[in-house]
Amino acid sequence: MPKNNKTKKRSSNCFKTAVENTPDVSDGYQVGLQALGNYSQKVNLSSNGKCEGSLDIDSCTRVLYPQENRWDYAIGYDSKVYFAEVHSAQTNEVSTMLRKLEWLKNWLNNHAPEIKKIRAGHPYFWIMSGKYDILPGSRQARKIAKAGMKPIPILNLPV
């Protein structure tokens, strides 16, 4: 009986299933936070057992969309997916981040509907790769706030 429960638990990993059913990234699923490589230290999980895996979207889609501003990572946690971009948080990078977010949303709508179905309520996170250098109250700060993003040093899941 325990064997059946383990089998059932594996098959209920909705993140892994969604990734495997998305042709652009079907071979990209990684256990835990492995897809983030060294950046896995920028994500804190309140429960490692709820982590369903990760995906390096950028690496998997580089050949398909070589000229695009691709998003970095997806993380499955507690039957939801969160999207993380590790990027410098400087004023001159805001437009790049907005293009990356736009690319991700279009990709989810047009190429990754299974992944889109399980995204969290607030799923998009800009994780700073260095210090925060966006002037408060600036046009760029208002743009990222309007897009629902705020650069953070560490992503704590769940949020």
C-alpha positions as CSV (number, residue, x, y, z in Angstrom):
1,M,0.0,0.0,0.0
2,P,2.8,2.6,0.7
3,K,4.1,1.9,-2.8
4,N,0.7,2.9,-4.3
5,N,0.7,6.1,-2.2
6,K,4.1,7.1,-3.5
7,T,3.1,6.4,-7.0
8,K,-0.1,8.5,-6.5
9,K,2.0,11.3,-5.0
10,R,4.4,11.4,-8.0
11,S,1.5,11.4,-10.5
12,S,-0.1,14.3,-8.6
13,N,2.8,16.7,-9.2
14,C,0.8,19.1,-11.3
15,F,3.8,21.3,-12.0
16,K,5.8,18.4,-13.5
17,T,2.8,17.3,-15.5
18,A,2.3,20.8,-16.9
19,V,5.9,21.2,-17.9
20,E,6.0,17.8,-19.6
21,N,2.8,18.8,-21.5
22,T,4.4,22.0,-22.8
23,P,6.3,21.3,-26.0
24,D,8.7,24.3,-25.7
25,V,10.0,23.0,-22.3
26,S,8.9,19.4,-22.1
27,D,12.4,18.1,-21.2
28,G,13.2,21.0,-18.8
29,Y,11.7,19.8,-15.5
30,Q,14.2,19.7,-12.6
31,V,13.7,18.3,-9.1
32,G,13.6,20.9,-6.3
33,L,15.3,24.1,-7.2
34,Q,17.9,22.6,-9.4
35,A,16.9,24.6,-12.5
36,L,18.0,27.8,-10.7
37,G,21.5,26.6,-10.2
38,N,23.5,29.0,-8.0
39,Y,20.4,31.2,-7.8
40,S,18.6,28.6,-5.8
41,Q,20.0,30.4,-2.8
42,K,17.7,33.3,-3.7
43,V,14.6,31.2,-2.9
44,N,13.5,30.2,0.6
45,L,10.9,27.5,0.9
46,S,8.9,27.3,4.1
47,S,8.5,23.6,3.4
48,N,10.8,21.7,1.1
49,G,8.2,18.9,0.8
50,K,5.8,21.3,-1.0
51,C,8.4,22.1,-3.7
52,E,7.3,20.3,-6.9
53,G,10.3,21.3,-9.0
54,S,11.6,24.0,-11.2
55,L,12.2,24.9,-14.8
56,D,14.8,27.1,-16.5
57,I,12.5,28.7,-19.1
58,D,15.3,30.8,-20.6
59,S,17.6,27.9,-21.3
60,C,14.7,25.7,-22.7
61,T,13.4,28.4,-25.0
62,R,16.7,30.1,-26.1
63,V,16.8,28.3,-29.5
64,L,13.1,28.8,-30.2
65,Y,13.0,32.6,-29.3
66,P,16.7,33.7,-29.8
67,Q,16.0,37.4,-30.1
68,E,13.4,37.7,-27.4
69,N,13.7,38.9,-23.8
70,R,12.9,35.6,-22.2
71,W,11.9,35.0,-18.6
72,D,14.3,33.0,-16.4
73,Y,12.5,30.5,-14.1
74,A,9.3,28.8,-13.0
75,I,9.0,27.1,-9.6
76,G,6.3,24.7,-8.7
77,Y,5.3,25.0,-5.0
78,D,2.2,23.6,-3.3
79,S,0.3,23.0,-6.6
80,K,1.0,26.5,-7.9
81,V,3.6,28.0,-10.1
82,Y,5.7,31.1,-9.4
83,F,7.9,32.8,-12.0
84,A,11.2,34.3,-10.9
85,E,13.5,36.5,-12.9
86,V,17.0,37.1,-11.4
87,H,18.1,40.4,-12.8
88,S,19.9,43.6,-11.8
89,A,17.5,46.1,-10.2
90,Q,18.7,49.3,-11.8
91,T,16.7,52.1,-13.4
92,N,18.0,51.4,-16.9
93,E,16.9,47.7,-16.6
94,V,13.2,48.4,-15.9
95,S,12.3,48.4,-19.6
96,T,14.1,45.1,-20.1
97,M,12.2,43.6,-17.2
98,L,8.9,44.8,-18.5
99,R,9.7,43.2,-21.9
100,K,10.5,40.0,-20.1
101,L,7.2,40.0,-18.3
102,E,5.3,40.7,-21.4
103,W,7.2,37.9,-23.2
104,L,6.3,35.5,-20.3
105,K,2.6,36.4,-20.3
106,N,2.4,36.0,-24.1
107,W,4.3,32.7,-23.9
108,L,2.0,31.4,-21.2
109,N,-1.1,32.4,-23.3
110,N,0.2,31.0,-26.6
111,H,2.6,28.2,-25.8
112,A,2.2,27.1,-22.2
113,P,-1.5,26.9,-21.2
114,E,-1.0,24.0,-18.9
115,I,1.6,26.0,-16.9
116,K,-0.6,29.1,-17.0
117,K,-3.6,27.1,-15.5
118,I,-1.7,26.6,-12.2
119,R,0.0,29.9,-11.7
120,A,-0.3,31.5,-8.3
121,G,-2.5,34.5,-7.6
122,H,0.5,36.8,-7.6
123,P,3.0,34.8,-9.6
124,Y,5.7,37.2,-11.0
125,F,8.8,38.0,-9.1
126,W,11.9,40.1,-9.9
127,I,14.7,38.9,-7.7
128,M,17.6,41.4,-7.5
129,S,21.0,40.1,-8.6
130,G,22.7,43.0,-6.9
131,K,21.7,46.1,-5.0
132,Y,18.5,48.0,-5.6
133,D,19.1,51.2,-7.6
134,I,15.7,52.4,-8.9
135,L,14.8,55.9,-7.7
136,P,11.7,55.9,-5.5
137,G,8.9,57.9,-7.2
138,S,10.6,57.8,-10.6
139,R,8.8,57.0,-13.8
140,Q,10.5,53.6,-13.8
141,A,9.4,52.8,-10.2
142,R,5.8,53.7,-11.2
143,K,6.0,51.4,-14.3
144,I,7.2,48.4,-12.4
145,A,4.6,49.0,-9.6
146,K,1.9,49.2,-12.3
147,A,3.1,45.9,-13.7
148,G,2.8,44.3,-10.3
149,M,6.5,43.8,-9.7
150,K,8.9,45.0,-7.1
151,P,12.5,43.9,-7.0
152,I,13.2,41.7,-3.9
153,P,16.4,40.3,-2.6
154,I,15.0,36.8,-1.7
155,L,11.8,35.0,-2.8
156,N,10.1,33.4,0.2
157,L,7.6,30.7,-0.8
158,P,4.8,30.7,-0.1
159,V,4.3,34.4,-0.5
